[in-house]
Amino acid sequence: MADDYERFVSFDWADERWRAYLNGLHPPPTQEQIAKYKKKWYKKHIDPNFDDRYVPPSDPAPTAEAEQRTEDLGPLPKGLYHDGSRWADIGQKSSICFGAYAVALVMVIGCWAGVFPAYQAVIILVVSFLLEIIAKYGLKMTKAYMHHVLLDDVGIMPIMSATVLMPGLHPKVRQFAVLPLFLTALLSFAQICKFHKKLPGFEHARAYLLLLETHDFMVWLKDPEHTM
């Protein structure tokens, strides 16, 4: 029984079949529910003889040193949902970040079209990244807090943005350097659209169309003879 469980634990959970099954679950399951779904899926698709009710014996009590290390870092905050499902749990904060990212993306497109200077777009992006960090983790000044923030996809973005805002940087170089910031913001924006409970499906399409229309408008501003 223990050997079967070891094989279950060591299974490659990057398997496309499992990922497709997990991504199809709505609403997104909690971590405890995912563990149960894993056992049932593994028994159905990998090992029919696997006992999905088996519970491994508990680990021995941690040493005082291990407990101290755990206390130093603290529990992982609920912001660490790498698939973006955390946006479904933070309510109105998701709406605020949605609006901030929408403005930031339009500003970046505008700076590439020559309508806005790149530094203005970068400042709006920094504000959007900071809003996401505060929405997910709050605002604290502890070692554990900084550790968890820097593990997040947007955690280092404000620091990266500071390099783009360096004085003396050529405007064309600054425009090009905005690209990784834009892609990170676009990822967060897409995750909000996917998981925000108060953002109906038709709003997703409207948000996408708004971006397309904004892009066409920026092109028209740059070249009035261009047909929108």
C-alpha positions as CSV (number, residue, x, y, z in Angstrom):
1,M,0.0,0.0,0.0
2,A,2.8,2.4,0.9
3,D,4.6,1.5,-2.4
4,D,1.5,2.4,-4.4
5,Y,1.2,5.7,-2.6
6,E,4.9,6.4,-3.3
7,R,4.2,5.9,-7.0
8,F,1.2,8.1,-6.7
9,V,3.3,10.9,-5.1
10,S,6.1,10.5,-7.6
11,F,3.8,10.6,-10.6
12,D,4.5,13.4,-13.1
13,W,1.7,15.8,-12.4
14,A,2.7,17.9,-15.4
15,D,0.9,15.3,-17.4
16,E,-1.3,17.0,-20.1
17,R,-4.3,14.8,-19.3
18,W,-4.3,15.8,-15.6
19,R,-3.7,19.5,-16.5
20,A,-6.6,19.4,-18.9
21,Y,-8.9,17.8,-16.3
22,L,-7.8,20.3,-13.6
23,N,-8.3,23.3,-15.8
24,G,-11.8,22.1,-16.6
25,L,-13.0,22.2,-13.0
26,H,-15.2,25.1,-12.2
27,P,-15.2,26.8,-9.8
28,P,-11.4,26.3,-9.3
29,P,-10.9,23.8,-6.4
30,T,-9.1,24.5,-3.2
31,Q,-5.8,22.8,-2.4
32,E,-7.5,20.2,-0.2
33,Q,-10.0,19.4,-3.0
34,I,-7.1,19.2,-5.5
35,A,-5.5,16.5,-3.4
36,K,-8.8,14.4,-3.5
37,Y,-9.2,15.0,-7.2
38,K,-5.7,13.8,-7.8
39,K,-6.3,10.5,-6.1
40,K,-9.6,9.8,-7.9
41,W,-8.1,10.8,-11.3
42,Y,-5.0,8.7,-10.7
43,K,-7.1,5.6,-9.8
44,K,-9.3,6.1,-12.9
45,H,-6.6,6.8,-15.5
46,I,-3.3,5.4,-14.1
47,D,-3.7,2.6,-11.5
48,P,-7.1,1.0,-11.0
49,N,-5.8,-0.8,-8.0
50,F,-4.8,2.3,-6.2
51,D,-6.6,2.9,-2.9
52,D,-7.8,6.5,-3.0
53,R,-8.8,6.3,0.6
54,Y,-5.3,5.5,1.8
55,V,-3.9,8.0,4.2
56,P,-0.1,7.8,4.8
57,P,1.1,7.7,8.4
58,S,1.8,11.2,9.8
59,D,5.4,12.5,9.8
60,P,7.3,12.5,13.1
61,A,7.1,15.6,15.2
62,P,9.3,18.4,13.8
63,T,12.4,19.3,15.7
64,A,12.7,22.6,17.5
65,E,15.0,23.9,14.7
66,A,12.5,23.1,12.0
67,E,9.7,24.7,13.9
68,Q,11.8,27.9,14.3
69,R,12.5,28.0,10.5
70,T,8.7,27.6,9.9
71,E,7.9,30.4,12.3
72,D,10.5,32.7,10.7
73,L,8.9,32.4,7.2
74,G,5.3,32.0,8.4
75,P,2.6,30.3,6.4
76,L,2.3,30.8,2.7
77,P,-0.2,33.6,2.0
78,K,-3.3,32.9,0.0
79,G,-1.9,35.0,-2.8
80,L,0.3,32.2,-4.0
81,Y,-2.2,30.7,-6.6
82,H,0.1,30.4,-9.6
83,D,-2.9,29.7,-11.9
84,G,-4.4,33.1,-11.0
85,S,-7.4,31.6,-9.2
86,R,-6.7,33.9,-6.2
87,W,-8.5,36.7,-8.1
88,A,-11.8,34.9,-7.5
89,D,-11.4,35.3,-3.7
90,I,-10.4,39.0,-3.2
91,G,-13.7,40.6,-4.3
92,Q,-13.7,44.3,-5.0
93,K,-9.9,44.4,-5.0
94,S,-10.0,42.4,-8.3
95,S,-12.2,45.1,-9.8
96,I,-9.8,47.9,-8.8
97,C,-6.8,45.9,-10.3
98,F,-8.8,45.2,-13.4
99,G,-9.4,48.9,-14.0
100,A,-5.8,49.8,-13.3
101,Y,-4.4,47.2,-15.7
102,A,-6.9,48.2,-18.4
103,V,-5.6,51.8,-18.2
104,A,-2.0,50.7,-18.0
105,L,-2.3,48.5,-21.1
106,V,-4.0,51.3,-23.1
107,M,-1.2,53.7,-22.0
108,V,1.5,51.2,-23.2
109,I,-0.2,50.8,-26.6
110,G,-0.4,54.6,-26.7
111,C,3.3,55.0,-26.0
112,W,4.1,52.6,-28.8
113,A,1.9,54.6,-31.1
114,G,3.7,57.8,-30.1
115,V,0.7,59.3,-28.3
116,F,2.1,59.1,-24.7
117,P,5.7,59.3,-23.5
118,A,6.9,55.9,-22.4
119,Y,7.7,57.0,-18.8
120,Q,4.0,57.8,-18.2
121,A,3.0,54.3,-19.2
122,V,5.7,52.8,-17.0
123,I,4.5,54.8,-14.0
124,I,0.9,53.6,-14.5
125,L,2.3,50.0,-14.8
126,V,4.2,50.4,-11.5
127,V,1.0,51.6,-9.8
128,S,-0.9,48.6,-11.2
129,F,1.7,46.1,-10.0
130,L,1.7,47.7,-6.5
131,L,-2.1,47.5,-6.4
132,E,-1.9,43.8,-7.3
133,I,0.7,43.1,-4.6
134,I,-1.4,45.0,-1.9
135,A,-4.6,43.2,-3.1
136,K,-3.0,39.8,-2.7
137,Y,-0.8,40.2,0.3
138,G,-1.7,43.4,2.1
139,L,1.1,45.8,3.2
140,K,3.6,44.6,5.8
141,M,7.3,45.2,6.5
142,T,8.5,41.7,7.5
143,K,11.1,39.3,6.2
144,A,8.4,36.7,5.5
145,Y,6.2,39.2,3.7
146,M,9.0,40.3,1.4
147,H,9.9,36.6,0.8
148,H,6.4,35.8,-0.4
149,V,6.0,38.9,-2.5
150,L,9.2,38.3,-4.4
151,L,8.0,34.8,-5.2
152,D,5.0,36.3,-7.0
153,D,5.2,36.9,-10.8
154,V,4.7,40.7,-10.3
155,G,6.9,40.9,-7.2
156,I,10.0,42.1,-9.0
157,M,8.2,44.2,-11.6
158,P,8.3,47.5,-9.7
159,I,12.1,47.0,-9.3
160,M,12.5,46.2,-13.0
161,S,10.4,49.3,-13.8
162,A,12.9,51.5,-11.9
163,T,15.6,50.6,-14.5
164,V,13.3,51.7,-17.3
165,L,12.8,55.0,-15.6
166,M,16.5,55.8,-15.3
167,P,17.2,59.3,-16.5
168,G,19.2,59.6,-19.7
169,L,17.7,56.4,-21.3
170,H,17.0,56.8,-25.0
171,P,13.2,57.1,-25.6
172,K,13.3,54.3,-28.2
173,V,15.2,52.0,-25.8
174,R,12.6,52.9,-23.1
175,Q,9.7,52.0,-25.4
176,F,11.3,48.6,-26.2
177,A,12.1,48.0,-22.5
178,V,8.4,48.4,-21.7
179,L,7.6,45.1,-23.5
180,P,8.3,42.6,-20.6
181,L,6.3,44.9,-18.2
182,F,3.4,45.0,-20.7
183,L,3.4,41.2,-21.1
184,T,3.3,40.7,-17.3
185,A,0.5,43.2,-16.9
186,L,-1.4,41.5,-19.8
187,L,-1.1,38.1,-18.0
188,S,-2.5,39.5,-14.8
189,F,-5.3,41.3,-16.7
190,A,-6.2,38.0,-18.5
191,Q,-6.2,36.1,-15.2
192,I,-8.6,38.7,-13.7
193,C,-10.9,38.3,-16.7
194,K,-10.9,34.5,-16.3
195,F,-11.4,34.2,-12.5
196,H,-13.2,37.4,-11.4
197,K,-16.6,36.2,-10.2
198,K,-18.3,39.6,-10.9
199,L,-17.0,39.8,-14.4
200,P,-19.4,37.9,-16.6
201,G,-18.3,36.1,-19.7
202,F,-19.5,38.8,-22.1
203,E,-17.4,41.3,-20.3
204,H,-14.3,39.3,-21.2
205,A,-15.1,39.8,-24.9
206,R,-15.9,43.5,-24.3
207,A,-12.5,44.0,-22.6
208,Y,-10.7,42.4,-25.5
209,L,-12.7,44.4,-28.1
210,L,-11.9,47.6,-26.1
211,L,-8.2,46.9,-26.4
212,L,-8.5,46.3,-30.2
213,E,-10.5,49.5,-30.7
214,T,-8.1,51.4,-28.6
215,H,-5.2,50.1,-30.7
216,D,-7.0,51.2,-33.9
217,F,-7.7,54.6,-32.4
218,M,-4.0,55.1,-31.5
219,V,-3.0,54.1,-35.1
220,W,-5.5,56.6,-36.4
221,L,-4.1,59.4,-34.2
222,K,-0.7,58.7,-35.6
223,D,-1.9,58.5,-39.2
224,P,-5.3,60.2,-39.7
225,E,-5.5,58.8,-43.2
226,H,-5.5,55.2,-41.8
227,T,-9.0,53.6,-42.1
228,M,-10.3,52.5,-38.7
